Amino acid sequence: MRPLKLSPRIGILVFVVAAFILAILSHAFLRGGAWASNQNLGIVVKALQKGPGDPPVFAYWISGTGGEGQKMLRLLKAVYHPRNRYLLHLDADSSALERSKLARSVQTESVFKTFRNVDVIGQSYAVDRTGPSVIGATLHGAAILLRVNADWDWFVTLSASDYPLVTQDDLLHVFTSLPRNLNFIDHTSDLGWKEFDRFDRIIVDPSLYMDKKSQLLISSGTRKTPDAFKIFTGSPWVILSRDFLDHCIHGSDNLPRKLLMYFANVAYSIESYFQTVICNSPEFQNTTVNNDLRYFVWDNPPGLEPLFLNRSHYKTMIKSKAPFARKFMEDDPVLRKVDKKILKRAPNEVGFGQWCLDQPANKKMKLDSSSCSNWGNINVVQPGPSAARLRSLVTELITEETPYSNQCKF
């Protein structure tokens, strides 16, 4: 049999069509979405409403590394609500196949296709969570979320090892009554051992200029502690207001950029960058709530990372009243318990909420069937028992007499 020969014109046509298809697929890795109806599916959903009495909108930045694509997808479904925005990023330690698989999973999920509020970053770059490259990644995520749709109120950072301890209806309900300028950020100016070990030492993060993550380079020299600004440090996990993120990215004040350059040579700078910016910015320093709303368990003495959580921690997790917890191993049995007891989430399905018309009327629901294939009003939330616990925690942190009692202290 003779090989088939194509004319030059046909070859050019095939190339153009292939390039066009590749362009469409590449664009699908990150597409901005609309809140309204998806006519292609023949479904009409209630448009998102934003007003003084309406629930807020959360913008979730969910990050992961190689081998964590499925964990990220599970976390996305656990924190999903049609009102919110979601942006997912797998760093350069993941393969192109894993990143494309994550993007396809998002593109083929019916609820995500309808509300079009989930995006996946197709571009891969190295991220070292012990160096400043993670700050660049976080600011990149915030910048994209501001560009795709800036109609959100709070920016929530999560990793693939995190998991919610409340439903999104609970979270939205509690945050509805809060001032939209609050920033939940753990911070202190008491640097202790970190002053010399981190801030006086000079490091270089190769992830800023290399395709793959490699070990931090530590200089033998040191530098003086700054006197042009006060350094604050705390937890790397934050819930920040849109106004503050806009200040960090687009603001005319030079402080965020100056601090970004300073922290480019500081180890674990994600634990200090946002804290130092907000506490040295007069217009934002009185908007802080000194708590990251996360549940951790530390070793004794504490290490650089918290311990992995399991079923033995379940009761203390709930008693903490925190809306999020970390770290979890993939598919740990405690996650299935959270799904069943709190999120009412069937395997591989999104968590229940008032927007879902498939929600069973009784507590003896079956969690092995498909959920949330019919959708209602996304502007109505129905809080459950977890909302009372979260409201109690927030009330402890913010009292009527001193609403900003945990502001930055120099």
C-alpha positions in Angstrom: 0.0 0.0 0.0 1.4 3.4 -1.0 1.5 6.2 1.6 -1.1 8.9 1.2 0.3 12.2 0.0 -1.4 15.5 0.8 -1.2 18.5 -1.3 0.5 21.6 0.2 -2.8 23.4 0.4 -4.4 20.6 2.4 -1.4 20.4 4.6 -1.7 24.1 5.4 -5.4 23.8 6.1 -4.8 20.9 8.5 -2.2 22.9 10.3 -4.5 26.0 10.6 -7.4 23.9 12.0 -5.1 22.1 14.4 -3.7 25.4 15.6 -7.2 26.8 16.1 -8.3 23.7 18.2 -5.1 24.0 20.3 -5.8 27.7 20.8 -9.4 26.9 22.0 -8.1 24.2 24.4 -5.4 26.5 25.7 -7.8 29.3 26.3 -10.1 26.9 28.2 -7.5 26.5 30.9 -8.4 30.0 32.1 -11.7 31.4 31.1 -13.6 34.2 32.7 -17.1 33.3 33.5 -20.5 34.9 33.7 -22.9 34.6 36.6 -26.1 34.3 34.5 -27.6 31.5 32.5 -25.8 28.9 30.4 -27.9 28.7 27.2 -25.9 25.8 25.8 -27.2 23.6 28.6 -30.8 24.9 28.3 -30.7 25.9 32.0 -31.6 29.3 33.4 -30.4 30.1 36.9 -31.0 33.1 39.2 -28.5 35.8 38.6 -26.1 36.8 41.4 -27.3 39.7 43.5 -25.0 42.0 45.5 -26.5 44.4 48.0 -26.3 45.4 51.7 -28.5 42.4 52.8 -27.2 39.8 50.3 -24.5 37.3 51.2 -20.9 38.1 50.2 -18.8 36.5 47.5 -15.6 34.6 48.3 -12.7 34.4 45.9 -10.8 31.1 46.5 -7.2 30.7 45.5 -6.5 26.9 45.7 -2.9 25.9 45.1 -1.2 22.5 44.8 1.8 20.7 43.5 2.6 17.5 41.7 0.3 14.6 42.6 -2.3 16.8 44.2 -4.7 17.3 41.4 -7.4 15.0 42.8 -7.0 16.5 46.3 -7.6 20.0 44.8 -10.7 18.8 42.9 -12.1 17.2 46.1 -11.4 20.4 48.0 -13.0 22.5 45.3 -16.2 20.5 45.5 -16.2 20.7 49.3 -16.1 24.5 49.3 -18.2 25.1 46.2 -21.0 27.6 46.0 -22.4 29.3 42.8 -21.9 32.7 44.4 -18.2 32.3 44.8 -15.2 32.5 42.4 -12.5 29.8 42.3 -9.0 29.8 40.8 -6.9 26.6 40.8 -3.1 26.4 40.2 -0.8 23.4 40.0 2.8 24.4 40.2 5.7 23.2 38.0 6.3 20.0 40.0 3.1 18.7 38.4 3.0 17.3 34.9 1.3 18.8 31.9 -1.0 15.7 31.8 -2.0 16.3 35.5 -2.8 20.0 34.8 -4.8 19.2 31.7 -6.7 16.5 33.5 -7.6 18.9 36.3 -8.8 21.5 33.7 -10.9 18.8 31.9 -12.5 17.7 35.1 -13.6 21.3 35.7 -14.8 21.8 32.1 -16.9 18.6 32.2 -18.6 19.1 35.5 -22.2 20.2 34.8 -22.5 22.5 37.8 -19.2 24.3 37.0 -20.3 24.6 33.3 -23.6 26.2 34.3 -22.3 28.8 36.7 -18.9 29.3 35.0 -17.2 30.4 38.2 -14.2 28.0 38.3 -11.0 28.6 36.4 -7.7 26.7 36.2 -4.4 28.4 35.4 -2.8 26.6 32.5 0.6 28.3 32.9 2.9 26.4 35.1 5.8 27.9 37.1 7.9 26.9 40.0 6.7 27.6 43.5 8.7 27.1 46.7 6.6 27.5 49.8 9.6 28.2 51.9 10.7 31.1 49.7 9.2 34.3 48.2 8.0 32.6 45.0 4.8 31.6 46.8 4.1 35.4 47.4 4.4 35.9 43.6 2.0 33.0 43.0 -0.5 34.3 45.5 -0.5 37.8 44.1 -0.8 36.3 40.6 -3.9 34.5 41.7 -5.4 37.6 43.3 -4.6 39.7 40.2 -6.4 37.2 37.9 -9.4 37.0 40.2 -9.6 40.8 40.2 -9.4 40.8 36.4 -11.8 38.0 35.6 -14.5 39.3 37.9 -13.8 41.8 40.7 -17.3 41.6 42.2 -16.1 39.6 45.2 -15.5 40.6 48.9 -12.9 38.3 50.4 -9.9 36.4 49.1 -9.4 33.0 50.7 -6.1 31.1 50.4 -6.2 27.3 50.5 -3.8 24.5 49.7 -4.6 21.0 48.5 -4.1 19.8 52.1 -6.9 22.0 53.6 -10.5 21.1 54.1 -13.6 23.0 55.3 -15.3 22.4 58.6 -18.5 24.3 57.7 -20.8 24.4 54.7 -20.6 27.4 52.3 -24.1 28.4 53.4 -22.8 28.6 57.0 -19.8 30.7 55.9 -21.7 33.0 53.7 -24.4 33.4 56.4 -22.0 34.4 59.1 -20.0 36.8 56.9 -23.1 38.5 55.6 -23.3 40.6 58.7 -19.6 41.5 58.9 -18.0 44.7 57.5 -16.6 43.9 54.1 -13.3 45.6 54.9 -12.2 43.1 57.6 -9.0 41.1 57.1 -8.6 37.9 59.0 -4.8 37.6 59.3 -2.8 36.2 62.2 0.0 38.7 63.0 2.5 39.8 65.6 5.4 42.2 65.8 7.2 40.0 68.4 9.7 38.3 66.0 11.6 36.4 68.6 14.1 33.9 67.1 12.8 34.8 63.6 14.5 38.2 63.7 18.0 36.7 63.2 17.1 33.4 61.6 14.9 34.8 58.9 14.9 38.6 58.6 18.6 39.2 59.2 19.7 36.4 56.9 19.7 36.8 53.1 18.4 34.0 50.9 17.8 33.5 47.2 14.8 31.5 45.9 15.8 29.8 42.5 12.1 29.2 41.8 12.0 32.9 40.9 14.2 32.3 37.8 14.3 28.5 37.2 11.6 26.3 35.7 11.7 23.8 38.5 11.9 24.2 42.3 15.3 23.8 43.9 16.7 24.3 47.3 17.0 27.9 48.7 20.4 29.5 48.5 21.5 31.0 51.9 24.1 33.7 52.0 26.8 33.8 54.6 26.2 37.5 55.1 23.5 39.2 57.1 21.7 42.6 57.0 20.2 44.9 59.6 16.6 44.8 60.7 14.7 47.5 58.8 13.9 50.8 60.4 11.8 52.2 57.5 9.0 49.9 58.4 8.0 47.5 61.2 8.1 43.8 60.4 5.1 41.6 61.4 4.8 37.9 61.0 2.2 35.2 61.5 0.3 32.5 59.7 0.6 32.1 55.9 -3.1 31.4 55.5 -5.3 34.4 55.2 -8.8 35.8 54.4 -8.2 39.2 53.0 -10.6 41.9 51.8 -10.8 42.8 48.1 -9.9 46.4 48.9 -6.7 45.4 50.6 -5.7 43.0 47.7 -6.4 45.8 45.2 -4.1 48.0 47.3 -1.3 45.4 47.2 -1.6 44.9 43.4 -2.9 48.2 41.9 -2.5 50.8 44.7 -0.5 54.0 44.1 1.3 53.5 47.5 4.8 52.3 46.9 4.9 50.3 50.2 3.6 47.0 48.8 6.2 47.0 46.0 9.0 48.1 48.3 8.2 45.3 50.7 7.9 42.8 47.9 11.5 43.5 46.9 12.6 43.3 50.5 10.9 39.9 51.1 12.4 38.6 47.9 15.4 37.6 50.1 13.6 36.4 53.2 12.8 32.7 53.9 9.2 31.8 54.6 8.2 35.3 53.5 4.6 34.4 52.9 4.3 34.4 56.7 5.2 38.1 56.8 4.5 39.9 53.6 0.8 40.6 53.9 1.2 41.1 57.7 3.8 43.8 57.2 2.0 45.5 54.4 -1.3 45.7 56.2 0.2 46.8 59.6 2.3 49.5 58.0 -0.6 50.9 55.9 -2.6 53.5 57.9 -5.8 52.9 55.9 -5.8 49.2 56.6 -4.0 48.6 59.9 -7.2 49.0 61.8 -9.1 46.5 59.7 -7.3 43.4 61.0 -8.8 40.5 63.0 -5.8 38.7 64.6 -6.9 35.1 63.6 -6.5 33.0 60.5 -9.7 31.0 61.1 -7.8 27.7 60.7 -7.4 24.7 62.9 -3.9 23.3 63.3 -2.2 20.7 65.5 1.5 21.3 66.2 4.2 19.0 67.5 5.9 19.7 70.8 8.2 21.6 70.2 6.5 22.9 67.1 8.1 22.2 63.7 7.9 24.2 60.5 4.7 22.5 59.5 1.7 21.4 61.5 0.9 17.7 62.0 -1.4 15.7 59.7 -4.9 15.4 61.1 -6.9 12.2 61.5 -10.1 10.8 63.1 -8.6 11.3 66.6 -8.7 15.1 66.0 -12.3 15.2 64.8 -13.9 16.3 68.1 -11.3 19.0 68.8 -11.6 20.3 65.2 -15.3 20.8 65.7 -14.8 22.4 69.2 -12.3 24.9 67.7 -15.2 26.5 65.7 -12.8 27.2 62.9 -14.2 27.1 59.3 -11.0 25.4 57.9 -8.5 22.9 59.0 -5.1 21.5 57.8 -3.1 19.3 57.1 -4.9 16.2 55.7 -3.5 13.2 53.9 -5.3 12.4 50.6 -8.6 10.5 51.2 -8.0 10.2 55.0 -11.1 8.7 56.7 -11.6 11.8 58.7 -12.5 13.7 55.5 -15.3 11.2 54.8 -16.6 11.8 58.2 -16.6 15.6 57.6 -18.3 15.0 54.3 -21.1 12.9 55.9 -21.6 14.8 59.2 -21.0 18.4 58.2 -21.0 19.0 54.5 -23.6 16.4 53.6 -21.5 15.7 50.6 -21.8 12.6 48.5 -18.6 11.1 47.0 -17.4 13.1 44.1 -20.2 15.7 44.5 -20.4 19.3 45.7 -21.6 20.0 49.2 -25.3 20.7 49.8 -26.6 24.2 50.1 -29.9 26.0 49.9 -29.2 26.7 46.2 -29.4 23.0 45.5 -33.0 21.8 44.9 -31.9 18.1 45.2 -31.3 18.5 49.0 -33.2 15.8 50.9 -35.9 16.9 53.2 -34.9 14.4 56.0 -31.6 13.6 57.7 -31.6 10.0 56.5 -30.3 11.0 53.1 -28.3 8.7 50.9 -24.9 9.9 50.2 -24.2 7.5 47.4 -26.4 9.1 44.7 -25.8 12.1 42.5 -26.5 15.5 44.2 -27.2 19.0 43.0 -28.4 18.4 39.5 -31.2 21.0 39.9 -30.5 24.5 41.0 -32.5 27.3 42.6 -31.9 30.7 44.0 -28.1 31.3 44.6 -28.8 34.4 46.7 -30.5 32.5 49.5 -28.4 30.6 52.1 -29.7 28.3 54.8 -27.3 28.1 57.8 -26.9 24.8 59.7 -25.4 23.9 63.1 -21.9 24.8 62.0 -22.9 28.4 61.5 -23.7 28.8 65.2 -20.2 27.6 66.1 -18.6 29.9 63.6 -20.7 32.9 64.6 -19.6 32.2 68.2 -16.0 32.3 67.2 -16.3 35.5 65.2 -18.3 37.1 68.0 -15.4 36.3 70.4 -13.0 37.9 68.0 -15.1 40.9 67.2 -17.1 42.5 70.0 -19.6 45.3 69.6 -17.7 47.5 72.0 -14.3 47.1 70.3 -14.9 45.9 66.8 -11.2 46.3 65.9 -9.6 45.3 69.2 -7.1 43.1 67.5 -5.6 45.7 65.2 -1.8 45.9 64.6 0.2 46.7 67.7 3.7 48.2 67.4 
